[in-house]
Amino acid sequence: MATPRSARWRIVKNRLFLGFCIVSAALSVLILATLLITIGIEGSKHLRWDFLTSFPSRRPAEAGLKAAFWGSIWLCIICMVTALPVGVMTAVLLEEFKPTRRWLKVLHSFVQLNIGNLAGVPSIVYGIIGLTAFVNMFGLFGSPNLSLYDDAWRVRTTSGQVVQGELIETTDAATTVMSPIRGLVTVPAQDIKKAERIFIRHHNFTLDDGRRISGALREADGSTVVVTDDDSRQDEAFPVSAIVSYSSSNVFQFGSEGDFFYMRIPFGGSVLAGGLTLMLVILPVIIISSVEALRAVPSSLRQGALAIGATPWQVVQKITLPAAVPGIMTGSILAMSRAIGEAAPLLVIGGFLFIMFTPRNLMDDFAAMPLQIYNWAGRPQEEFHKVAATGIIVLLAVLLSFNAIAIVVRQKFQKPLQ
């Protein structure tokens, strides 16, 4: 019996569509393989252990990824530790504890709609939000780089000496700082390791007569210091020779800069602000993927647990959340893959393109591998382009390592539905 023309045409269309899918998939794999092979050939020259243990340099042969590598590790850990709990708990609230009142249902739908919209927002917009919310904290505590009282600078020398005070003059040859207790200090340019404007609100002096004076520094000329005391609101003048000890602090500061648990408010352009900004970038993706993973759990499991007397939270804790872990981890893997390659939001909040140290605490400045690769790729020298290819290889290796860890965690916590 002959096949009807319409049936034959449907078979032809199916085969054409299948062929189109095969060609598209093969073309995608071919392009990816070409990119990876090209990057491998270009970057193999600099791919050595010294590349991970050396800081950036103006010479391509000596350039390394150490500062950016550890900066990215810090950023990813902060991003993962903050985004995963917040995203999963938000998804649990939206999916497992749906409201029953009419106006709450409207609010619930509005929140879900906007979370879906946020997943498509360009990452640079999140950089602007991070700059406002985390770096500057809406200006509620003053600028993170310049206080309301002092234009103070901290100059670190190569010998380990630290000079702190008002910046008088800076030239190509030297920098001159008026220190509250050392007077006028000139540091040659070749001896400067790092010079930065600092955020000081309180100066703390202990005098030889036992008094402790804390407040805004009004005047310091190397022989006499004038401070507006926080308690009396009066100007207190005393000679430099009467100072037993001196320190300065931010409005909200916990610990000192050398401590691992050092914290200040506002965060400024710190690695903590960078990690929280990346958290904003991937949070909608984690929420959406977690909601879909929870929806995939059969409702009969929830009803059966409720029927035997379990509370809604016990159902979430023992039934739905463990069953949804594979889907949640898959969404988290995709989200972290996006976060580790982001450069635009980090540029907005003040990430460094060239830095010669690794973060010691959450308040330190930072670099990131995408920023460093962007810096090398933009150089006119051809050799730096090969260094950038080596950086891409390391970035891919770190990305695959994070993905492998997430897959292991997913398999470990995956439980069959019984």
Number of C-alpha atoms within 10 A of each C-alpha: 3 5 8 8 9 9 10 12 12 11 12 12 12 12 12 12 12 12 12 12 12 12 12 12 12 12 12 12 12 12 12 12 12 12 12 15 12 13 18 17 13 18 21 15 13 21 19 11 9 14 20 18 14 15 20 22 14 10 10 18 13 14 20 26 26 23 24 30 25 19 24 26 17 22 26 22 13 21 26 21 13 17 25 22 13 16 24 23 14 19 24 20 14 17 17 19 12 12 15 8 8 9 10 12 13 11 12 16 13 11 13 18 11 11 16 14 11 18 18 11 12 12 23 18 14 23 24 19 19 27 24 14 17 22 27 22 19 14 12 9 15 17 19 21 19 16 19 12 14 18 16 22 23 19 21 18 18 11 9 10 11 14 21 22 24 19 19 15 11 14 9 8 9 14 18 19 23 22 20 23 22 16 16 17 17 15 17 15 14 11 15 18 15 12 15 12 19 20 27 22 21 23 19 18 21 16 18 12 9 9 11 15 20 22 23 21 21 14 14 22 16 17 13 16 21 19 23 20 19 13 9 10 11 12 16 16 14 13 15 18 12 15 18 14 12 15 10 16 18 19 16 11 13 14 12 13 16 10 12 13 13 16 20 19 21 27 23 24 25 22 28 24 29 36 28 22 28 31 28 21 30 27 26 25 23 30 28 21 22 30 25 17 22 25 14 13 17 12 11 9 15 18 12 12 17 14 10 8 10 15 12 13 13 15 19 20 12 12 18 24 20 18 22 22 22 22 19 26 24 18 21 26 21 15 23 28 19 16 24 22 17 19 21 18 23 29 18 18 25 20 24 18 19 19 18 16 17 18 18 17 18 24 22 20 22 31 31 33 27 23 22 26 23 16 16 26 18 13 12 9 11 12 17 21 21 23 27 27 25 26 28 21 18 19 20 15 12 17 18 14 12 18 19 13 12 18 15 13 14 17 13 11 14 15 14 7 11 5
